[in-house]
Amino acid sequence: MKSTHTIVRRKSKQIFVGNVAVGGDAPISVQSMTNTDTNDIKATVAQIQAIQNAGADLVRVSIPTMAAAEAFKAIRKQVDIPLITDIHFDYKIALKVAEYGADCLRINPGNIGRADRVAEVVASAKDHNIPIRIGVNAGSLEKDLQKKYTEPTPEAMVESAFRHIDILDKLNFDNYKISLKASEVFMTVFAYQQLATQIDNPLHLGITEAGSLRAGSVKSSIGLGLLLSEGIGDTIRVSLASDPVDEIKVGFDILKSLSLRQKGVNLIACPSCSRQKFDVIKVVNELEARLEDINEPIDAAVIGCVVNGPGEAKAVSVGLTGGDPNLMYIDGLTHSKVSNENLVDELEAQIRSKLKHSKD
């Protein structure tokens, strides 16, 4: 089903994180972050691969120590997705991971000490042609800004961002993206709205410490949805206290809901009621689990009765409506009658067949 509204994206300059374009007319990229001990190379590689298999474009890895930097060297050799390295305070770690193949440095220039150290990190980023992400967080604003504003505010976050931006500007370095994250939705939204009108560098969106899988998904959907609907945002991370794979799934669901990016099956399903002719919830959950490996975009509908069923089922590539009998629709046309016992098998088969034929 086609969207009735087209979002006009903010014009931003384009940078590259590895081979992934961020900003400009590039698709909004989806990323997550590992939560394994980086020193556990095997576990970290396995998690990166799981995140990648879920469809991620980018993965961030925390590098808190020089030992973790050495582990990163081994990790980098075992995965092929672009890796962003998360570094705080120690400029030597930044220099080391840049040498070892980091595709982006997440490091705030103002937090790594003397001007000569900052200049050394920036020079390394230039030499290796890798961008920097400035990451402002409402929970870790500079002490003088905390005193000036008495509490975190959008204005304080933007002022903090410009301190880091000014450092990079003075070093003639423009290969950077910026994030302004808070756990409070409107603080985050207002901060991004302010910054978006003042610079043209790519913006990394996120609601930090959003919460559990359910609550965090809701909070992130509202915050990111508000910004994305205004055309603001070039790459996103949904921060959840959950498996990083869940972050990727929710991220793509947010983009799909706004028709900003189509990846995998867009499954339209009714909430079910006493009119249903089959167990809608059971069918949808099993079908969704079976189709997780699909990355190609396709719309499918599972509707339990004939009230809204035919209308929804005819508007997608593969649709099912409950009735006496249940009817399968392909590209808006009645295709076949389907028994309750074979619903999931038939839906899966028709979706995969439709995708196969679209490739031929």
N, C-alpha and C positions, 0 to 999 in steps of 0.2 A: 504494500500500500504506500503510495507516494505521499510525502509530506506536503502540506498546503502552505508551508512557510520556509523560506530560504534564509539562513543566517549569513550575514555578511561579516566575514572575519576581519578583525583589526589587521592593518598592514604592518607586518614586522619584517625585519631583516632575517635572512636565513643563515643558520649555522649548521655544522655537521658534527654529530656525535658518532664517531666511527663512520659507517656508511648510511646512517639514518639522518635525513634532513629534518631540522627542527625550525619552524617558522616559515615565513613566506607563504607559498601555496602548498607546502607539504602537508600531508595528512597529520592530524593531531596524534602524536605518539603517546603510547600507554606504557608506563613503567612501574616497577615495584622494587623492593629492596630486600636483600637477604637478611634473615635473622639468625643464621647459624653463627657459630664461632668461626671467624675468618681463618683462624689458624688450623681449623679442621678442614683441610683441603677437600677431602672426599665428600664430606657432607655439604660443603658450600658449592662445589661443582654440581652435585646432584640437585640441590635446590635451584641453582641458576638454570639448569636444564629443564626442570619442572616448570619454572616461571616462563621460560622461553616456549615450551610446548603448549602452554596456555595461551600463547599468542603475543606475549610481550615484545615490544620493540627495543626496550632498554632495560638494563638491570643495574641497580646501585649496590655497592659493597662497602661496608664500613672498614676503614683502615686505621684503627686507633693506635697501633704501635708499629715499630720498625719490623718486629717479627711478623706482624700481619702483612706488612708490605712484601716481605719475602714469600709469604704464603700466596699473596696475590700474583706474584710472578709465575708460580706453578698453576694457579687457577686460570690465569689469562691464556695459557697454552692449551688448556683443555676445553675451552668453550669458544663459540664463534659469535655470540651476541655482543653488541657494544656494551662496555662496562664503565660505569661512572664510579669514581672512588670518593668516598666520603671522609674528609680529613678535617680535623680541628687543631688549631694552634701550632702544630709542629711542621714547619716548612720543609724540613728534611724528608719527611714522609712523602710530601707532595712531589718533591724532586725525584724520589726513588720510584714511585708508581708511574710517573710520567715516563721515566726510562724503561719501565717494565711493560708499557703498552696500555696504560689507562686511556680511555677514549674521552674522558671529561674529568675535570677536577672540581669537586664540590668543596669549596674552601672560601671563607670570607676573608678578603685581603686585610681588613682592619683587625683581624684577630690573630695574625701570625707574627706580630712583633715588628721589629725595626724595618725601616723603609728599604734597606738594602736586601733584606730577606724577601720582602714582597717582590721587589724587582727581580730577584733571582728566580722565584716561582713563575712570574709572568714571562720572563725570558725563556724558561724551560717550556712553558705552554706554547709560546711562539715557535720555538725550535721543533717541537713535536706536532705542531698544528692541531692542538686540542683546545677546546673551549673550557671556560670556567663557569661554574654556576654559583652565583651569589645567593645565599639562602638566609633570608631574614626570618626570624621566629619571634613571635610575641613574647614567648617565655624566656628569651635570652637577650633582650635588648641591652645596649650599653648602659652602664650605671648612670651616666649623666643624663641620658634620655629618660630613664626611669624617674629620675629626680625632676627633670623639666616637666614631664607630662603627668607625673604622680602615679600613672598606671598605663598599661599598654593601650595604645590607640592606633587607628589607621595612620594618622599623621606621624606618630613616632616611628612606625614601621617604615614609612616612605622616607623619612629623614635618615634613618639608619641605612636604608638601601643606597641612598645617594652618597653617603660617606664612602661606601665601598666602591660605588660607581666612579666617584671622583678620583680615587686612587688608581683605578684602571685607566681612566681617561688620561691622567697625567703621564702614564706609561705607554700611551698610544696603543692601548689594547682594547679592541671592541668586540672580540670574539667571546661574548658571554651571554648567559640567560639569567633570569632572576626569579626568585620565588619570595612571596610574602605570606607566611603561613601563621595562622592562629587557630586555636581550637573553637573559637567563637565564630559562627558563620558570618554575621554581618561585619564584624571587624575585618575579617579576611576579604570579603567582597569589596568593602569600601576602600581598603588599601590598594587592591589591584586596580580598581576603577581609577583611583587617583594617579597611580604610576603609569597606567596604560596610555594616558594622554600626554605624558612627559618624555617618554623614550620610545624607541622603535625596536629595541632588542626583544628577543623571544621571551615569553613568560611561561614559567613552570607553575601549574596550578595544583593546589592541594589544601585540604583542611587538616591541619596537623593534629595528632592524637585524637582522631575522630571518635574512637571508641570500638566497641565490639562489632562483630560482623553485621548484625542487624542495625543497631543504632548508628554505627559509623557509616554504613552504606546510605542510610537515610540522610544523615547530616552532610555527607560528601555530595550526594546527589543534589541536594538543595543548593549548597554553596557553589559547587562547580557548575551546576545547571544554570544558575543565575548569571555567572560570568560567561560561560560558553554561549548562552543564548544572546549575549550582547556582542559576540564575536571576539571575546577576550580569551586568550589561552592557546598555547602552541604544543604543550606536552603536559600530561597529567599523571598524578599518582594519588590513588585512593588509600589513605593511611588507616589500616585496620588492625586491631588486636586479633589477628586471625592468620591463617595460612596466606603467605604472599600470593599464591595462586588465586585466592579469592579476590585480592585487590585487582588483578588483571581482569577477571570476569566482570566485576562491578564496573571497572573503568570502561570496558567496551560496551556494557549495557547502558551506561550514561550517554556515551557518544551515539550509540544506535538510537536511543530514545529521542535524540535531537536531530537525527538524520545527518550527523556530522561524519560518521564513519560506519561502514557496514562490514562486519566480520563475523562469520559463523551464522548460525540459524537464529533468525529473529522470530521467536515463538510467541504467537498471539494465543492466549488461552482465557476462557471465561473463568470466573471465580467458583463456579459450580453452584447449583441449588437443587431443589427437589425436582425440577423439571429434567435434570440430566438423565440421559439414557445409558450412560456408562460412567465409570469412576474417573472423572476428569483429572482430579489431582494426582491419582496414581499413574494414569497414562502420561500426563505431562512430565512428572518427575522422572519416570523411567525413560521416556523419549529424550529428555534433555541430557540425561546421563549417557545414553547411547551415542548421542550426536556431538559430544564434546570435542571429538577429533576434527570436526569440520571447521575449516577456516573461510571457505568461500561464502559469500553472502547469499542468503535465501530466506524468503518469508514463508512461514507456515502457520496454520491456524488450527486449533483444537477447541471446538465449541460443543457444549454438551447437549443442546437442544435446538429446535427449529425456529426459536424466536429471533435470535440474532445470527444463528449458525450459517444459513446460506449466504447472507450478505457478507459476513466476514470470510467465509471459506472461498467465495468466488473472487475475492479481492487479492488473493495471494497465490503463490506458485503451487503450493500443496495445501489443501484444506480438508478438514473433516468436520461434519456436523452430525450430532446425535439425532436419531429418529427411529422410525419403524419402516424401513431399516436405516442404519447409519449410512451416510453417503460420503464418498471421497470425491473431491473436486481437484482437477489439475488445470491450472491456468484458466480458472473461471468456468470450466465445463465439467458437467457430471461425468465421473470416470467409472466408479464401481460401488457396489454395496459391500459393506465390511461388517463382519460379525464382531461382537464384543471381545471374543477370545483372541482375535487376530489384529486388534487395533494398532498396537505398538509395532508389531512386525511389518504391517502394511504401510504405516506411516513412514517408518524408517526406510523401507525399501523404495517407496515412491520419492522421498526426498533425495536419497542417494542416486536414484535413477535420473531424476531431474538435473542434478548437478553434473552427472556424467555426460548426459546428452548436451548440456550447455557448453561443455568443454570441446565436444567433438565438432 
